[in-house]
Amino acid sequence: MMRSAAETYAASLAHVRAWIVTDGKAGDENQCIGLAETLGLDFEIRRVSPRPPFGWLAPWGPIDPRDRPGHRGGVLSGPFPEIVIASGRRAVPYLRAIRKASKGRTFSAFLKDPRTGHDTADFIWVPDYDDLRGPNVLTTLTAPHQVTAARLAAARRKPDPRLSGLAKPRAAVLVGGDSRHLSYRSADMKRLLANLTKLADGGVSLMLTVSRRTPPPLRTALQRLVEQKSGFFWDGTGANPYVSMLAIADAIVVTSDSANMVGEAVSTGAPVLLFDLPKTYIRHRRLFAGLAMAGALKPFIGRLEELYYTPLDATPVIAEAMARAYIEHCAGLASATRSQET
Protein backbone atom coordinates (compact mmCIF):
# COMPACT_ATOMS: atom_id res chain seq x y z
CA MET A 1 0.00 0.00 0.00
CA MET A 2 1.38 3.42 -0.98
CA ARG A 3 2.28 5.87 1.76
CA SER A 4 0.51 9.20 2.01
CA ALA A 5 2.63 12.34 1.64
CA ALA A 6 2.38 12.93 5.39
CA GLU A 7 3.60 9.39 6.13
CA THR A 8 6.52 9.80 3.72
CA TYR A 9 7.65 13.02 5.35
CA ALA A 10 7.07 11.62 8.83
CA ALA A 11 9.31 8.64 8.03
CA SER A 12 12.19 11.04 7.43
CA LEU A 13 11.73 12.53 10.92
CA ALA A 14 11.23 9.29 12.84
CA HIS A 15 13.27 9.28 16.06
CA VAL A 16 14.62 12.81 15.50
CA ARG A 17 15.15 14.40 18.95
CA ALA A 18 12.69 17.12 19.91
CA TRP A 19 11.60 19.23 22.85
CA ILE A 20 8.04 20.34 23.51
CA VAL A 21 8.14 23.68 25.32
CA THR A 22 4.99 25.06 26.98
CA ASP A 23 3.95 26.36 30.38
CA GLY A 24 1.94 23.19 30.94
CA LYS A 25 -1.48 24.33 29.72
CA ALA A 26 -3.23 21.16 28.59
CA GLY A 27 -4.61 22.65 25.37
CA ASP A 28 -1.21 23.93 24.22
CA GLU A 29 0.72 20.83 25.26
CA ASN A 30 -1.74 18.37 23.72
CA GLN A 31 -1.53 20.11 20.35
CA CYS A 32 2.27 19.88 20.41
CA ILE A 33 2.19 16.23 21.45
CA GLY A 34 -0.28 15.36 18.69
CA LEU A 35 2.05 16.87 16.10
CA ALA A 36 5.19 15.23 17.56
CA GLU A 37 3.50 11.82 17.69
CA THR A 38 2.29 12.10 14.10
CA LEU A 39 5.86 12.84 13.03
CA GLY A 40 7.31 9.99 15.11
CA LEU A 41 9.66 12.32 16.96
CA ASP A 42 11.65 11.21 19.99
CA PHE A 43 10.35 14.03 22.17
CA GLU A 44 10.55 15.15 25.76
CA ILE A 45 8.42 17.78 27.45
CA ARG A 46 10.07 20.88 28.93
CA ARG A 47 7.60 22.94 30.97
CA VAL A 48 8.53 26.53 31.67
CA SER A 49 7.50 28.41 34.79
CA PRO A 50 9.16 31.83 34.72
CA ARG A 51 9.13 33.81 37.97
CA PRO A 52 7.76 37.37 38.11
CA PRO A 53 8.41 39.67 36.39
CA PHE A 54 9.68 37.45 33.56
CA GLY A 55 6.36 35.67 33.11
CA TRP A 56 4.56 39.02 33.04
CA LEU A 57 6.86 40.31 30.29
CA ALA A 58 6.23 37.38 27.92
CA PRO A 59 6.17 37.09 24.98
CA TRP A 60 8.41 40.13 24.46
CA GLY A 61 10.74 39.99 27.47
CA PRO A 62 13.67 37.71 28.38
CA ILE A 63 13.54 34.28 29.91
CA ASP A 64 13.97 33.74 33.64
CA PRO A 65 17.78 33.87 34.22
CA ARG A 66 17.69 30.58 36.13
CA ASP A 67 16.55 28.93 32.88
CA ARG A 68 19.19 30.32 30.57
CA PRO A 69 20.67 27.76 28.17
CA GLY A 70 23.52 25.85 29.75
CA HIS A 71 22.47 26.71 33.29
CA ARG A 72 22.65 23.50 35.29
CA GLY A 73 19.22 22.32 36.36
CA GLY A 74 17.44 24.90 34.21
CA VAL A 75 14.56 23.97 31.94
CA LEU A 76 16.83 24.44 28.89
CA SER A 77 19.75 22.42 30.26
CA GLY A 78 21.37 19.66 28.25
CA PRO A 79 22.29 19.46 24.55
CA PHE A 80 19.77 21.10 22.26
CA PRO A 81 17.54 18.82 20.18
CA GLU A 82 17.17 18.96 16.42
CA ILE A 83 13.61 20.30 16.74
CA VAL A 84 11.72 22.35 19.31
CA ILE A 85 7.93 22.72 19.21
CA ALA A 86 6.52 25.43 21.43
CA SER A 87 3.15 26.94 22.22
CA GLY A 88 1.80 29.54 24.60
CA ARG A 89 2.74 33.14 25.39
CA ARG A 90 5.22 32.29 28.14
CA ALA A 91 7.08 29.83 25.90
CA VAL A 92 7.98 32.48 23.30
CA PRO A 93 11.07 33.90 25.10
CA TYR A 94 12.36 30.34 25.64
CA LEU A 95 11.99 29.53 21.96
CA ARG A 96 13.85 32.73 21.15
CA ALA A 97 16.64 31.79 23.59
CA ILE A 98 17.02 28.33 22.03
CA ARG A 99 17.26 29.77 18.53
CA LYS A 100 19.95 32.22 19.63
CA ALA A 101 21.98 29.75 21.68
CA SER A 102 21.87 27.06 18.99
CA LYS A 103 22.84 29.64 16.35
CA GLY A 104 19.80 28.69 14.34
CA ARG A 105 20.70 25.00 14.07
CA THR A 106 17.71 23.82 16.12
CA PHE A 107 14.60 23.91 13.94
CA SER A 108 11.86 25.88 15.68
CA ALA A 109 8.11 25.42 15.33
CA PHE A 110 5.41 27.40 17.12
CA LEU A 111 1.72 26.54 17.36
CA LYS A 112 -0.72 29.50 17.42
CA ASP A 113 0.11 33.16 17.10
CA PRO A 114 3.23 34.04 19.15
CA ARG A 115 2.24 37.75 19.01
CA THR A 116 5.83 38.63 18.06
CA GLY A 117 5.62 38.21 14.29
CA HIS A 118 6.00 35.42 11.77
CA ASP A 119 9.80 35.40 12.07
CA THR A 120 9.58 34.16 15.68
CA ALA A 121 10.07 30.57 14.48
CA ASP A 122 11.11 28.66 11.37
CA PHE A 123 7.58 27.24 11.08
CA ILE A 124 4.33 28.54 12.57
CA TRP A 125 0.85 27.06 12.53
CA VAL A 126 -2.23 29.14 13.33
CA PRO A 127 -5.93 28.36 12.94
CA ASP A 128 -7.69 30.02 10.01
CA TYR A 129 -9.49 32.40 12.35
CA ASP A 130 -6.22 33.98 13.55
CA ASP A 131 -4.83 36.96 11.64
CA LEU A 132 -1.11 36.05 11.44
CA ARG A 133 0.16 35.33 7.95
CA GLY A 134 3.63 34.95 6.44
CA PRO A 135 5.79 32.80 4.15
CA ASN A 136 6.44 30.31 6.98
CA VAL A 137 2.91 30.36 8.40
CA LEU A 138 0.44 27.51 7.75
CA THR A 139 -3.25 27.90 8.50
CA THR A 140 -5.89 25.18 8.78
CA LEU A 141 -9.49 25.10 9.95
CA THR A 142 -8.88 22.77 12.91
CA ALA A 143 -5.94 22.36 15.28
CA PRO A 144 -3.51 19.44 15.68
CA HIS A 145 -4.49 16.85 18.27
CA GLN A 146 -3.95 13.27 19.41
CA VAL A 147 -7.26 11.73 18.29
CA THR A 148 -5.83 10.01 15.23
CA ALA A 149 -7.72 7.91 12.72
CA ALA A 150 -5.68 4.89 13.87
CA ARG A 151 -6.65 5.40 17.52
CA LEU A 152 -10.31 5.81 16.62
CA ALA A 153 -10.23 2.64 14.50
CA ALA A 154 -8.58 0.67 17.33
CA ALA A 155 -11.20 1.91 19.80
CA ARG A 156 -14.01 0.88 17.45
CA ARG A 157 -12.55 -2.60 17.13
CA LYS A 158 -12.17 -2.93 20.89
CA PRO A 159 -14.25 -0.31 22.71
CA ASP A 160 -13.91 0.38 26.41
CA PRO A 161 -16.01 -2.32 28.18
CA ARG A 162 -17.58 0.37 30.36
CA LEU A 163 -19.14 1.82 27.22
CA SER A 164 -19.74 -1.09 24.86
CA GLY A 165 -22.79 -2.31 26.79
CA LEU A 166 -24.65 0.99 26.49
CA ALA A 167 -27.70 0.93 24.26
CA LYS A 168 -27.65 2.77 20.94
CA PRO A 169 -27.88 5.53 19.96
CA ARG A 170 -24.99 6.77 22.10
CA ALA A 171 -23.94 10.39 22.52
CA ALA A 172 -20.54 11.45 23.81
CA VAL A 173 -20.94 14.61 25.87
CA LEU A 174 -17.81 16.75 26.28
CA VAL A 175 -18.25 19.49 28.87
CA GLY A 176 -15.66 22.23 29.36
CA GLY A 177 -15.78 24.96 31.95
CA ASP A 178 -14.92 28.48 33.02
CA SER A 179 -12.08 30.30 31.29
CA ARG A 180 -10.71 33.81 31.05
CA HIS A 181 -13.13 34.42 28.18
CA LEU A 182 -16.34 33.20 29.79
CA SER A 183 -17.99 31.78 32.89
CA TYR A 184 -20.87 29.34 33.03
CA ARG A 185 -23.95 31.16 34.30
CA SER A 186 -26.68 29.44 36.27
CA ALA A 187 -28.98 29.79 33.25
CA ASP A 188 -26.40 28.09 31.00
CA MET A 189 -26.06 25.14 33.37
CA LYS A 190 -29.84 24.71 33.65
CA ARG A 191 -30.23 24.85 29.86
CA LEU A 192 -27.51 22.24 29.32
CA LEU A 193 -29.03 19.92 31.91
CA ALA A 194 -32.51 20.34 30.43
CA ASN A 195 -31.32 19.56 26.90
CA LEU A 196 -29.32 16.51 28.02
CA THR A 197 -32.30 15.26 30.02
CA LYS A 198 -34.46 15.62 26.90
CA LEU A 199 -31.87 13.65 24.92
CA ALA A 200 -31.71 10.86 27.52
CA ASP A 201 -35.51 10.71 27.83
CA GLY A 202 -35.59 10.16 24.08
CA GLY A 203 -33.61 6.91 24.49
CA VAL A 204 -30.08 8.19 23.91
CA SER A 205 -27.33 6.75 26.11
CA LEU A 206 -25.09 9.53 27.48
CA MET A 207 -21.32 9.02 27.75
CA LEU A 208 -20.18 12.07 29.66
CA THR A 209 -16.83 13.57 30.59
CA VAL A 210 -16.11 16.91 32.24
CA SER A 211 -13.09 19.19 32.52
CA ARG A 212 -11.05 20.34 35.49
CA ARG A 213 -12.59 23.72 34.70
CA THR A 214 -16.19 22.51 34.97
CA PRO A 215 -18.03 24.34 37.79
CA PRO A 216 -18.54 21.90 40.71
CA PRO A 217 -22.35 22.37 40.83
CA LEU A 218 -22.60 21.49 37.14
CA ARG A 219 -20.32 18.49 37.53
CA THR A 220 -22.44 17.18 40.41
CA ALA A 221 -25.69 17.71 38.51
CA LEU A 222 -24.35 15.98 35.40
CA GLN A 223 -23.14 12.99 37.38
CA ARG A 224 -26.54 12.71 39.04
CA LEU A 225 -28.28 12.90 35.65
CA VAL A 226 -26.19 10.07 34.22
CA GLU A 227 -26.80 7.93 37.30
CA GLN A 228 -30.54 8.42 36.90
CA LYS A 229 -30.52 7.65 33.18
CA SER A 230 -28.11 4.66 33.25
CA GLY A 231 -25.41 6.24 31.12
CA PHE A 232 -21.69 6.62 31.81
CA PHE A 233 -19.93 9.43 33.65
CA TRP A 234 -16.14 9.40 33.81
CA ASP A 235 -15.22 10.52 37.31
CA GLY A 236 -11.48 10.38 36.73
CA THR A 237 -10.99 6.83 37.98
CA GLY A 238 -9.63 4.12 35.76
CA ALA A 239 -8.30 4.59 32.24
CA ASN A 240 -9.50 7.67 30.40
CA PRO A 241 -12.17 6.45 27.92
CA TYR A 242 -12.16 9.69 25.91
CA VAL A 243 -11.08 8.24 22.55
CA SER A 244 -13.40 5.26 22.95
CA MET A 245 -16.29 7.62 23.69
CA LEU A 246 -15.59 9.55 20.50
CA ALA A 247 -15.06 6.41 18.45
CA ILE A 248 -18.39 4.72 19.21
CA ALA A 249 -20.57 7.83 19.51
CA ASP A 250 -23.52 8.22 17.17
CA ALA A 251 -23.36 11.94 17.96
CA ILE A 252 -21.10 14.20 19.99
CA VAL A 253 -22.35 17.06 22.15
CA VAL A 254 -19.60 19.57 22.98
CA THR A 255 -19.63 22.91 24.76
CA SER A 256 -18.48 25.98 22.84
CA ASP A 257 -15.79 27.05 25.34
CA SER A 258 -13.26 24.57 23.90
CA ALA A 259 -12.19 24.83 20.27
CA ASN A 260 -9.83 21.90 20.89
CA MET A 261 -12.63 19.54 21.91
CA VAL A 262 -14.70 20.60 18.91
CA GLY A 263 -11.73 19.94 16.62
CA GLU A 264 -11.25 16.48 18.09
CA ALA A 265 -14.97 15.74 17.74
CA VAL A 266 -15.12 16.51 14.01
CA SER A 267 -12.22 14.11 13.36
CA THR A 268 -14.68 11.24 13.98
CA GLY A 269 -17.19 11.89 11.21
CA ALA A 270 -20.04 11.74 13.76
CA PRO A 271 -22.56 14.62 13.92
CA VAL A 272 -21.23 17.30 16.27
CA LEU A 273 -23.82 19.24 18.27
CA LEU A 274 -22.56 22.49 19.74
CA PHE A 275 -23.91 23.76 23.06
CA ASP A 276 -23.49 27.48 22.64
CA LEU A 277 -22.45 29.70 25.53
CA PRO A 278 -23.27 33.43 25.18
CA LYS A 279 -19.73 34.75 25.73
CA THR A 280 -17.95 32.27 23.48
CA TYR A 281 -14.66 33.69 22.19
CA ILE A 282 -15.45 35.52 18.93
CA ARG A 283 -12.58 33.86 17.05
CA HIS A 284 -13.88 30.43 18.00
CA ARG A 285 -17.21 31.38 16.47
CA ARG A 286 -15.38 31.72 13.15
CA LEU A 287 -14.18 28.12 13.52
CA PHE A 288 -17.67 26.89 14.34
CA ALA A 289 -19.10 28.73 11.33
CA GLY A 290 -16.55 27.02 9.10
CA LEU A 291 -17.41 23.61 10.52
CA ALA A 292 -21.12 24.26 10.05
CA MET A 293 -20.45 25.18 6.41
CA ALA A 294 -18.54 21.88 6.07
CA GLY A 295 -21.65 20.04 7.24
CA ALA A 296 -20.07 18.77 10.45
CA LEU A 297 -21.79 20.83 13.13
CA LYS A 298 -25.21 22.02 14.24
CA PRO A 299 -26.51 23.69 17.41
CA PHE A 300 -27.49 21.38 20.26
CA ILE A 301 -31.13 21.85 21.21
CA GLY A 302 -31.83 18.55 22.98
CA ARG A 303 -32.15 16.22 20.01
CA LEU A 304 -29.96 14.25 17.62
CA GLU A 305 -29.26 15.58 14.14
CA GLU A 306 -28.26 13.83 10.93
CA LEU A 307 -25.01 15.18 9.47
CA TYR A 308 -22.88 13.58 6.79
CA TYR A 309 -19.31 14.75 6.18
CA THR A 310 -15.80 13.43 5.69
CA PRO A 311 -13.91 13.40 9.01
CA LEU A 312 -11.93 16.61 9.44
CA ASP A 313 -8.40 16.23 10.81
CA ALA A 314 -5.70 18.77 9.94
CA THR A 315 -2.98 17.07 12.00
CA PRO A 316 -1.45 15.09 9.09
CA VAL A 317 -1.52 18.21 6.90
CA ILE A 318 0.30 20.26 9.55
CA ALA A 319 2.79 17.44 10.13
CA GLU A 320 3.57 17.18 6.44
CA ALA A 321 4.14 20.94 6.13
CA MET A 322 6.38 21.02 9.20
CA ALA A 323 8.40 18.02 8.01
CA ARG A 324 8.94 19.67 4.66
CA ALA A 325 10.09 22.88 6.38
CA TYR A 326 12.47 20.89 8.61
CA ILE A 327 14.02 19.09 5.63
CA GLU A 328 14.52 22.42 3.86
CA HIS A 329 16.05 23.84 7.05
CA CYS A 330 18.54 20.94 7.22
CA ALA A 331 19.41 21.38 3.55
CA GLY A 332 20.12 25.05 4.17
CA LEU A 333 22.42 24.23 7.09
CA ALA A 334 24.29 21.67 5.01
CA SER A 335 24.72 24.15 2.16
CA ALA A 336 26.02 26.81 4.55
CA THR A 337 28.52 24.33 5.99
CA ARG A 338 29.83 23.40 2.53
CA SER A 339 30.22 27.06 1.67
CA GLN A 340 32.28 27.66 4.80
CA GLU A 341 34.51 24.67 4.05
CA THR A 342 35.29 25.91 0.57
N, C-alpha and C positions, 0 to 999 in steps of 0.2 A: 504494500500500500504506500502511495506517495506521501511524503511529508508535506504539511502545510508550510507556507513561508515562515510563519511564526516558529514552528517546530525546527525548521532549518537554522534559523538565526539563533534560537535558544540552544541548539546543540553546540554552537560555537562558543557559548558562554558557560556551558556546564562546568561546575566546580570552580569557576573564577571566584576569587575572594572578594567579599563585599561587606560593607557596614551599612546598617540601617540606623539613621540618626534622627530621633524625634525626642520630644519631651515626655513621651509615654502616653499621650492621648490615644485612646483605642482606635478612633476613626483614622487618624493619621498613620499609626503604626500598622494597622491591618492592611491599608492600601499598599504600603511599602512591601509588606510581607507577601501579599498576593502577587505583586510584580516580580519580586525576587524568586519566589517559588516557581512561577511560570517560566522564568529564565534558567532555572536549575542552579542558581548561584549558591556558593558556599558562604552563607551570610551569618553575621552575628549582630545582635542588637546593642546599640550604644545609646542609652537614654541620658539626655542632658538635663541638668537642673541648676541653671545659673543662679547665683545669689543676687539679691538686690545690690546695686542698681542695675546689674548687667542684664537680668531678665527683663527689667522695665524698658531698657534701651533697644531691645531686639525689635525688628530685624536689622536696624542700622548700626547699632553699637558694637563694641568688641565682645569677645567671649570672656567668661569668668577666668581670671588669671590662673586659678588652680587647675584649669582644664587645658591650658595651652599645650600644643603638640610637643611631645617629648617629656612633659612633666610626669614624673613617676606617680602612678596611681590615678592620674587624671583620666577623664572619659575618652580622650584622644591618645592615650598612651599606646605604645606598641607600633610595629611597622604598619604603614598605611596599606590599605587594600587596593586592589585594582579599580574597584568601583565603590562609590558611596551614594546611597539613596537617602534623601532627607525629606522631611515634611514638617510643617508647622513653623510659626513665626520665630520661636526661640531657637530653632535649629539653624536658621539662616547664618548667624555669625560663625557657627561651628563649621558649616559647609565652606564658608569663605576662608576660614583658617586652614582647613585641610587643603584647599586648592592652592593657597599661598605656600604652605609648608612643603607640599609635594611638588611644587614648581610646575603644577599643571599636569603631572603625570597621572594622578588619580582621576578617573572619569567621574564627573559629578552629575547626578540627576536629582531634580527636585519635583515633588508632586504638589500641585496647587500653586497659586500665585505667591511668590516670595515677597512681593511688595517692593522689591529693590531692582526691578528691571529684568529683562529677558537674558542679560548677560551674567546673571547670578550663578548659573550652572551651565554645563555643556548641553544638557537636555532638560527640558521642562515640560511637564504635562499639566494642563488645566482643563476643567470641564468647559463645555461650550458656553455656558452662561457666564463665565468669567471674561474679563475684558482684555487680559494680557495676550499679546500676539508678538511673534518674532520668528526669525528664520530657524531657530532651534526649539520652537514651541509647538507641541502637538495638542490639539483639542479633540475631545470625543464627547458624546452625549452622556455616557455613564462613566463612573470611576473604576479603577482597578480594585479587585477584591479576591477573596480566597474561595469563593463558591464556584469552582470550576465545573465544566461539563463532566469531567471524569468523576469527580466526587459526587455529583448529583446522580450519575448513572450507577455508581457503586451503592449509593444509598437506596436507589429504587430496587436494585437486585436484592439487597439485604437491609430492609428498613429497621429502624430501632424497634425492638419488640414492645416497648412501651407505647408505640404509636400504631403498629401494624394491625392491632386488633380493633381499632376504632372504626366505626361504621362510616361508609361513604354517604354523601360527599364530605370531604375533610377540608377545613380551612386553617391554614397557619395564620396566627395573629401575632404580629410583631409590634410591640408597644415600646415607644421611646420614653422621653421624659423632659423635664425642665432643662433649659439651656440659657445661654446669655441672650438669645434672640427671643425666647418666648417662655411662658410658664403655663402649665395646665390650669385652667380655671375650673371651678366647681361645675359650671355648666358644661364644659368640655367633657369632663369625666362622666357626668350623668348621661350625656348624649352617646358617648362611646359604649357605656354599659348597656344602655337601652337598645342600641343597634346590634350589639353582640348577642343580647338576650333574644332579640327578634330572629337573628340568624340561627341560634341554637334551637329555638322553639320551632323553627322550620325544618328541623331534622339534620342540621349540619353539625358535625363533630368539630369542636374547637381544639386546636393545638396551640397553646399560648405561651409566649415567652416575654419577659419584661426586661427593662434595662436597669442598670444601677441608678439611673437618673429618674426612674419612674416614681412619682409621688407615693409615699407609703399608703395613704388611704385608697388610692386607685389600685395599687398592687393587691392589697387585702381584698378589695371588692372583686377584682378579676379572679383571684384564686377561689373565692367563695362561689362565684358564678360557675366556674369550671367544675367545681365539686358538685354543685347542684345539677349540672347538665351532663355529667359523666364524660367530660372531655379529658384533656391533659394539660397540666400547668407545670412548667419547669421551674422548680423552686431553687435551682442551683445545686442540687445534689445529683450525684451520678454524672455520667458522661453528658456533655452538651449535645442535645439532639437537634440542634439548629439546622444543619444541612439536611438531615433526614426529614424534618418538618417541611422544609422547602421542596424537597424532592417528591414527596408523596401528596402534596397539597393539591386539591382541585381548584383552590383559589387562595390568594394571599391577601390578608388585610394588614396594612402597614400605616403607621401614623406619619404625618407629614413633617415632623421635626427632624427626621433622619433621612437625608439624601442617600447615605450609604446603604441603609436597609432597603430602600426602594430600588436602588441599583442592583443589589443582590437578588431581590425578588424577581425583577424582570429577566434575569438570566435563566429562569426556569421554564419560561414559556407559558406558565399558568396565568390566568387573569389576576391582575393586581388591582386591589380596591383601596383607594387612598382615603384615610380618615383625615379630613382637613382641619387644621387648627388655625384660628383667625390670624395669629401673628407669625405665621410661617415666613421664614426668610424669603425675601422677594426673589433672590437669585435662584433659590430652590424651586420656586413656582415656574421659572423658565424651564427647568429640567422636567417638571411634571407635565407642562404643556407639550414639550417635545415627545414625551412618552405616550401621552394621550393621542397625539397625532400619529404615532407609530402603531396605534391600536393595542397598546399593552396595558393601559391604565384607565380606570373610571373611578368616580367618587364612590365612597362606601356609604350606603344609606340603609344598611340592614338587610341586604339581600345579595345573592350571588348574581354575577353577570357573565355572559358569554363573550369572550374575547379570543381572537385567533391571531397570533403573530409569531414570527421567528424569534427564538430567545435572543435577548440583547446582552452581549458581554463584550465590552471593549478591552478587557485585560489582554487577550492575545495580540490585539492591534497595537496597544501601547508597548507591549513587550517587544514586538517585532521592530517598532520604530526606535526604541531605546537600544536594542541590540545592533541595529544598523549604525546608529550614531556612535556606539562604543567601538565598533570595528573601524569606522572612519577615523575616530580619535586615535586608535592604536596605529593605524597606517600613517597618520600625520606625525606621530612621535617617532616612528621608525624612519620616516623620510628626513626628519630634522636631525636624527642621529647620524644618518649617512652623510648628510651635508656637512656636519661638524667634522666627521672623520676625514672627509676629502678636502 
